[in-house]
Every structure is written in C-alpha cells, then in structure tokens.
Amino acid sequence: MNNQITFRESPNRQTHTLRLSRMKDELTAMLTDLHSYRCEPCTPDMHKQFLELDHNGRKLSQTINKASDLLKDSVQFSKEIGDEVFGVIKKYHKFQENLSSYRSEAIVHH
C-alpha cells in the first residue's frame, strides 16, 4: 500500500502543477516587460493593443490561478482537469504570440 502513488502525487498532477507555476512566473515577467518603457505605445492602434494585452494578461493570470487551485484541491486527476490545464496552456501561448508581435512593433517605433 505504501508503494502506490496516490492521486495527489501522480506524475501528471506534478507536471501540470509545475507547468502552471512556471507559466505564472513567466507571465509576470512578460507583463513587467509590457509595462516597461520599451513597450510604450506610440500610436493609437498600439495603445489599443497595449490595453488589450494588459487586460488579457491579467485575465490569464487569474485563469492560471484558478487552474492551479482546481488541480491542488481535486482529489483525483481527471480528464476534465487535464483539458482545463491544456486550455490554459493554449491561451498562454496565444498571449505570448500577441505580446511578441506587439513588442516587435514597439521596437520599430522606438
């Protein structure tokens, strides 16, 4: 009985917990970069993009926190929880792409 892996200690749970934790840290760094002088909006369109990125980044941070809490509080690791985590990962990658595009445009304007 002691040699069995409990549901709270399963490799999938640990992997997803680590992924979410790293995404949260990286997202914090990305939002800090977004608010740096290098990414100041120079045009009305860039200002709109900046506001959208800021809003989406904060929303993504909340989503990551909710997924982490769900993972931590659940007794069993289920397919639904795995799907939720993969959904968060997908949103994270989309945010990364959008921020990278915005950053490239900001560099051109500075």
C-alpha positions in Angstrom: 0.0 0.0 0.0 2.9 2.4 0.8 4.4 1.9 -2.6 1.4 3.1 -4.5 1.2 6.6 -5.9 -1.7 8.4 -4.6 -3.8 10.6 -6.8 -2.4 13.8 -5.2 1.1 12.7 -6.1 0.6 11.4 -9.6 3.2 12.4 -12.2 0.5 14.2 -14.3 -0.6 16.3 -11.4 3.1 17.2 -10.6 3.9 18.0 -14.2 0.8 20.2 -14.6 1.4 21.9 -11.3 5.0 22.7 -12.4 3.8 23.9 -15.8 1.2 26.3 -14.3 3.7 27.6 -11.8 6.3 28.4 -14.5 3.7 29.9 -16.7 2.6 32.2 -13.9 6.2 33.3 -13.3 6.8 33.9 -17.0 3.6 35.7 -17.4 4.6 38.1 -14.5 7.8 38.8 -16.4 6.0 39.3 -19.7 3.6 41.8 -18.0 6.5 43.6 -16.4 8.2 43.9 -19.9 4.9 45.1 -21.4 4.9 47.9 -18.8 8.5 48.9 -19.5 9.5 51.9 -21.5 10.5 49.7 -24.4 6.9 48.8 -25.0 5.2 52.2 -24.6 2.5 52.6 -27.2 3.4 55.2 -29.9 0.2 55.2 -31.9 -3.5 55.0 -31.2 -3.5 51.4 -32.6 -0.6 50.4 -30.4 -2.3 52.0 -27.4 -5.4 49.8 -28.1 -3.2 46.7 -28.4 -1.4 47.6 -25.2 -4.7 47.9 -23.3 -5.9 44.6 -24.7 -2.6 42.8 -23.9 -2.7 44.2 -20.3 -6.3 43.1 -19.8 -5.7 39.7 -21.4 -2.6 39.2 -19.3 -4.3 39.9 -16.1 -7.2 37.7 -17.1 -4.8 34.9 -18.0 -3.1 35.3 -14.6 -6.5 34.7 -12.9 -7.2 31.7 -15.1 -3.8 30.2 -14.2 -4.5 30.7 -10.5 -8.0 29.1 -10.9 -6.5 26.1 -12.8 -3.8 25.7 -10.1 -6.3 25.8 -7.3 -8.5 23.3 -9.2 -5.5 21.0 -9.6 -4.5 21.4 -6.0 -8.0 21.0 -4.5 -9.1 18.0 -6.6 -8.9 14.5 -5.1 -8.4 12.7 -8.4 -6.7 13.9 -11.5 -9.4 13.6 -14.2 -9.5 14.2 -18.0 -11.5 17.4 -17.4 -8.7 18.8 -15.2 -6.2 17.8 -17.8 -8.3 19.5 -20.5 -8.6 22.6 -18.4 -4.8 22.8 -18.0 -4.2 22.3 -21.7 -6.8 25.1 -22.4 -4.8 27.4 -20.1 -1.6 26.4 -21.9 -3.2 27.2 -25.3 -4.3 30.7 -24.0 -0.8 31.3 -22.6 0.8 30.5 -26.0 -1.6 32.8 -27.8 -0.8 35.6 -25.3 2.9 35.0 -25.9 2.4 35.3 -29.7 0.4 38.5 -29.3 2.9 40.1 -27.0 5.8 39.1 -29.2 4.1 40.8 -32.2 3.4 43.9 -30.2 6.9 44.0 -28.9 8.3 43.8 -32.4 6.1 46.7 -33.5 7.1 48.7 -30.4 10.8 48.2 -31.2 10.3 49.5 -34.7 8.7 52.7 -33.3 11.4 53.4 -30.7 
